[in-house]
Each structure stands twice: as structure tokens, then as C-alpha cells.
Amino acid sequence: MRYRRMPIEAESPEEYGYDRIAHNLSESSVPDAHLRDLKLDLQDVVLLYGEHRGLKALREQIAAMYPGIEPDDVLVTPGAAAALFILHTALLSSGDHLIVQHPNYSTNLETPRAIGCELTRWRLSYDQGFSSDPDWLDGQIRARTRLISMTTPHNPSGQVLNPQVFEEIVERSLMSQANLLVDETYRDICYVEQSPLAATMDPRVISVSSLSKAYGLPGIRIGWIICRNKELMETCLAAKEQILICNSVVDETIALQVLSQRETWLDRMRTRAVDHLDILRNWMHQQDWLEWIEPEGGVVAFPRFKAEYREMPDASARLDQFYTQLLNKYGTFVGPGHWFEMPASYFRIGYAWPSTESLKAGLAGIDAAAAEAWA
């Protein structure tokens, strides 16, 4: 494995310092929960080694969310990041080929690179609405293609795969020897029709999710793999045992108690996401600088500067000035394009995490910094 730090992590608010940011529009989640708001009962938790597959009652709760899924189809992991790492290392070896949607969450590209795999980027373009064309897969899948990786709702654009399109992608994927990995971390916050859970469609289709993004619980590090391929799940279990044996029993107990009140909790998160998306939408409609593809799910958007600004001869210098002024003068932090191996003319806005007042102030800061950069 050849590890290197990813910009999205090296430049994260956790590394930069939350106290240095007045308006954090970089977070890709709903607000972080406080323990006092969860109404937890943890007094009887025994601090032993937990069940290796994950607390059975928690796996039952997760499986019950998806028709056709059984508790043994679920492996609980320390967040979706660990789930993705386990799957990549279980399914891929040096020299293998995989197809990855791009742009994407960096782990989905960087871990295969660390393994020594060959990547083909399934490029999702702004001009095509960040949509996925199943026909593109024809001719891209090779004899050594072991994995096709995608996300829906998509990070960073917020686009959701049309159910019919997704069925076509599954059909094409299954004509090969590859597994299909679908990161569905934002599934529980969606504004349009979406497909059934990907893992219900075939044993070679794998779903990954967590409680970090839609539930505001990144601090308890609970995610999961869902797959109906028993042999693959045993391999993933072996990987989990060798890396960490089991999850924290405290984290799993908190997750179980939150999921037992899932709809009540999610209703609050969805309401906030919708309300803040309205604020962002109204702001975008008045924009002179930016254009976007409106999100269909999740809590992030991926606008870009309009052509007359991003195509200026000195656009690179002006963009540098924009980001510098945005943070240093207006205290506003966004996710720059290079976090996703995209041009600096793009940036990600996380609209659900900040308070309403901070979201509005941060958007005003973007306006002001852009006006100064292109004065």
C-alpha cells in the first residue's frame, strides 16, 4: 500500500481549526448532534469486545430499513470510510482495473491507487448535468475490471441516479466479472424518486452507508456494508477482524438507540436540509458569478464560476485571490475543486451543516470575495 494524504482531509476544518472559520460551508453533513439531544440510556453497557459483525440488534435494525435484506447481509464498520477501505482491499489487488465515477469522494479513488490499481474515471460533466450514461460503460469494462464504483445521491453534485438508468447500469455491470459498489451515504435525504437499495438488486451489488452524513453522528463512527454475497461478506469480516476486531460497543449502542427513533430524527434533518436548500436556491437565482446543477439529494451542491469569469486569461490568479479573500477576510470556508480533482472554478457548498445565519453570511461572503477578485 502506498499511502498519501488526501487534500480533502489535509485541508479539512479539523486540521485547519474550527476556531479559525466563522462560516463553515465545507461540511458535507447535517449538523453534528449533541449527546444531550439523543436521550440515550448507556448505563448498562458492558465495555467488552463487541460482536464482530456488529451488534445483532443493530444489524436487525439496519436490515429492517430495506425490504429483502437480512441481518446477516449487514456488516457494521467504523463509518463508511472503513467500509470502503475494507471493500477495496478485499476486492482489489495491484494491477486490477476499476471504473470510478468522477468527481467523487477522494477515498474511492485514493485507496485503489494505494493498492496499485489502474483507474478509469467515469467522468460526470457539468454540461450533462453530472448524469451517468449507461452506454458509456460499453467498451470500458476489461477482463481485469474487478469493480465499478459510484455514488447516489452523488457527492459533490447532489445528483440522484434515475431508477431506470440505474437498472441499466446494474445490467451492464453484471455482464462482466466486476462487482458494483454503490455509496449510498446520503440516501436518507433525497428530494426525488430513487431506486431501491442497490444491494437488493443482485448479490454482486454492494451498498455502503453510515450515520455520519444524514444523521449528524460522525463522532460515533458507525457505517455498514450491505451485500447478499455470503462469501464476500466473510472476506470483509476477516478484513475487519484483522484491522480492528470489532466496533466500539458504546458507538453501536448509540447507533441502535438513534435508529430506533429513526423517522423522528430524520424528519428534523430533512426539514433543515430542505429549508437551507431553499436559501441556497434563492441565492443562486440572483447570482452573477456562479451557475449550478440543483441538487436532487444529499446536503451538498457543486457550483462553478460562469464561463466569462473562469475563462479569463488571468482566471487562475483571480481564483486564488477569491479563495484567499473568502477565508481570510470573510471567514468563509468552502470545499475547493481540487478536493475532488476538479478545476478551481468549482467548489462544494455544504448547506445543511451551518446555522441559517451562518449560511446566509457565508453566501454573502462568497459574493463579496468574487466581486473583489473580478473587480
N, C-alpha and C positions, 0 to 999 in steps of 0.2 A: 504494500500500500504506500502510495506517495501522497502524503497529506500536505495541503497548503490551506491557509486561511482564506475564507470567502469574504469579499468586501462587505456583503450584507451583514456579516457577523462582526468583522473587524471594525466597521464603522457604525455599529448599532448604537442606539441610545444607552444601552447598558455599558458599553465601552466608552462612549463619549462623555456620559454623565447626564442623567436626567435633570440634575440641578442646573445645568447649563442651557437647557432648552425651555423656552417659555411656552411654545405652541408645537406640540409633537404630533405632526401629521404623517409620521412614518410607520406607525404601528399597524399591523395587519390583523387586528383582532377587535373584539368588543372591549369595553372597559374591564380592567382587572378586578376580580371580585375580592371583597374583604371577608375574612373568616366569620366576622360577626353577622354578616348578611346571610350566611348559609344555614344557620340554625342546626348545627351539627351536634351529634352525640358521639364522642370519641372516648369516653371514659373506660369502656370495657374492651378497647382494642388491645390485643396481646401483641407485643412487639417481637414476633417470631419471624422466621423465614416464611414468606408467603407461598401460595400455590404457584408453581412455575408457569402455568398457562395464564395465570391471573385468577383472582378471587372468583369462585364459581358463581356466586350470586351476581357479581358484576358482569361476568360473561353472559349469564342468563338475561340480565337487563339489556345489554347491548344487542344480543341476538333478537330479543323481543321487539326491537325497533324496526326490524327488517323481515318481512314475510319470506319464508324459505330458508332462513339462516338458523342454525342450531348453535348452542353454546360451544360445542367442540370445533366449530368453524371460526372461533374467535381466539386470537392470541393478544393479550394485553401487554403493551410495551410502554417504556418511559417516553411518552409523547410520540407524535407522528415522525419526528426526526429519527428516532431509534427504529421505528417500524421500517422506514425507507432504507436505513443503513442495513438492517437485517436482511431485507429482501434483496437489495443489490448484491450483498456479499454471498447470499445463498444461491442466487440465480446466475451470477456472472463470474467469469474468470478472465484473466488477462488474454487479450486477443479476441474476445467475444464482441459482437456488434449489437448495438441497441439503437432504437429510434426514440428521441425525446422531443416533446413539444417545446418550442422556444418562442418567446421568453418563458421562463419557468422559475420556480423556487430553486435556488442555487444547488441545494443538496442533490436534486435529481440529475444534475449534470456533473457536479464535482466528485461525488463518490464513485460513479463509474470511471471517471478519469483517473482517480487514485488507484483503482483496481487495475487500470491499464487497458480499458475497453476502447473500442472505436465507436464514436458517436456520429449519428446522422441527425441533424436538427430538423424537426418538423416545424418549419417557420410559420408562425401565425402573424400575418401582416395587418397593420392598421387599415390599409386600403380594402382589405377583405373582412373588416370587422372583427379581427382576431378569431375568425372562424376556422374550423378544421374540415378540410376537404378529404373525404374517404378515398377519392380517386388518386390522391397524391401517394397513397401507400403502394399503389401498383408499381412494381419495378424497384421499390426501395427496400423491400424485405429480402434478405440474403439467406444463404444456407446457415451462416453463423449468427443470424439475428436471434437473440435469446429473450429480448424484452422490448416491448413497446410501452412507453411511459407518457401519461397525460394527466391533466388536472381539470376537474369541473366541480363547481364553479372555478374559473381559471384565475390563478394568481400570476401576474398582477392586474389583468384587464377586467376581471369580474364577469367574463362571458360564460354562458352555460351551454353545454352541448345539447343541441336539439335531439329529442329521443330517437327520431328516425335516423338522423345522421349517426348517432352513437351505435345504433343497431348495425349499421353498415360498417362502421369501424370494427366492431366486435367480429362481424362475419369475416372481414378481410384478415384480421389478426389471426383468427382460428384456422385459416387456410395454411398458415405457416406453423413452424415449431415453437414460435415465441409465446411467452405469457404476456398478458396485457395488464399493466399496473395502472390503476386509476386512483389518484389522490383526491379524495372527496372531503377534505377537511372543512370546507365551507358549506357542505351540503344542507345543513340545518338553517341556513339563512339564504333564501332563494326567492326571487320575485317573478319567476316564470316557470312554466312546466319543465320538469326534469325527468330523466329516466329512473327506473327502479335502481336500487343499489347495484353497482356494477357486478359485484361478486355473485349476485343471484343469477347472472346470465349464463355462466359456464364455470366449471372447476378451474379453468386456466385463466380466469379473470380475477384479479385481486383488488380489493378495496383497502384503502388506508384512511384513517380519520383520527380525530383527537378531541379533547375537551379544551384545547388551548384557544382556538380562534372564535368559534361561535358561542362558547360558554364563558369565556373570560377567566379560564383557570390554567394558564400556562405554568403557574408555580407548583402545581401538583404533579406535573409530568405524567399524564395519562393519555395514551393513544392506543390504537389497536390495528391489527391486521385481520381482515376477514377473507377467507378463502375456503372453498369446498374441496380442494385437493388435499387429501389427508397426508400424502407423502411429503408434499411441500410444507405443510404446516408442521410436521415432525422435524423437518430440516430447520425451519425457522425457530422452533422450540429449542433445538440443540444449539443454535446460534445464540439465542437469548440466554440460555443456561451458561454458556461459556463466557459470555460478556458480563453478565450481572446476576445470574441465577434467577432472580425474581424482582418484582417491583416492590416499592415501599408499601407495606400493609396500611400505613396511615393514608397515603395517597389513594390507594384503592378503596378504602372505606369512605373517604370523602367523595370520590367519584360515584360510588354506589348511592350514597345519600343524595347527591345532586341529581343523578339520573332518575331517582325515584320521584322527584318533583320536576321532571324534565320540561313538560309543556309550560308550566307556570314560569319557570326560569327563562325558557326560550322566548316566551311571549314578550317579556321585558326587553330582551336583547334584540328581537326582531323589530319591535316598535322603535327602539332607539336608532337602529340601522336605517329604517325607512325614513324617520324624521330627519336624520342627518343627511341622507341621500337627497332629500328634498332641498335642503340648504345648499348642498353642493351643486345640484342640478340648476337651481335658480342662479347661482353664481356663474356657472359655466355658460348659461344662456346670455349673460351680459359680458362675456369675455371678448376682449380684443386680441389677446395674446395666444390663447390656447384653443385646442379642439380635442374632442374625446369620442370614444365609443362608450355610450352609457352602460354602466354595469347592470347585469341581469341577476347577479347573486353575489354573495360574499360581502365584504366590507372595505374593498379597495377599488380604486379607479386608476387608470394609467393614461392621463392626458399627455399631449405633446404640444410644443410650440408650433404655431401655424407656419406654412411654407415661407411666407415673406420674412419671417424672423429667423427660422432655422437654416435658411439657405443664403443668408447674407455672407459675403466674403469673410467677415470677421466674427461670424456667429460663435465660433469656439471660444473666443475671448469674452464675448458678451455673456455666454452661458456660464463661464467660470465666474464672472462678476455677479451674475444672478444668484448662483448658489452661495457665494461668499456673503453677499449682502443679505440674502434671505435669512441666513443663520446668525451672522454677527450683528446685523443692525436690527432685524425684525424678529429674532429669536424663534424662527420657524424652521422646523426640520421635516424634510420630505425624503422619500426613497429615490435617489437619483438613478438615471437609466443604467449606469454601469453596474449597479447591484444585480441587474438581470442581463448583463452582457448586451445592452442596448445603448443607442446613442444618448448623449447628454440632453438632447432635446426632449426626451421623455422623462417623466418622473411619476412615482407612485404616491397617491394620496390615500392614507387610511382615514376614513371619515367617521367611523363609529367609536374609536377609542377616546378621542379628546372630548372634553365638555363642549356643550353647544357654544359657549362664549369663546373658548379657545379655538374651536373650529373656525368660527367666523373671523376671529382675529388673525389666525394663520392664513386664511384665504385672502384677507386684506393685505397681509404681508407679501404674499405671492404677487398680487397686483402691483404693489409698490416697488418690490425688487425688480420685477420685469420692466416697469416704467423707467427705472433708473438705468437698467442695463441697456435698454434700447432708446435711451434719450437722444 
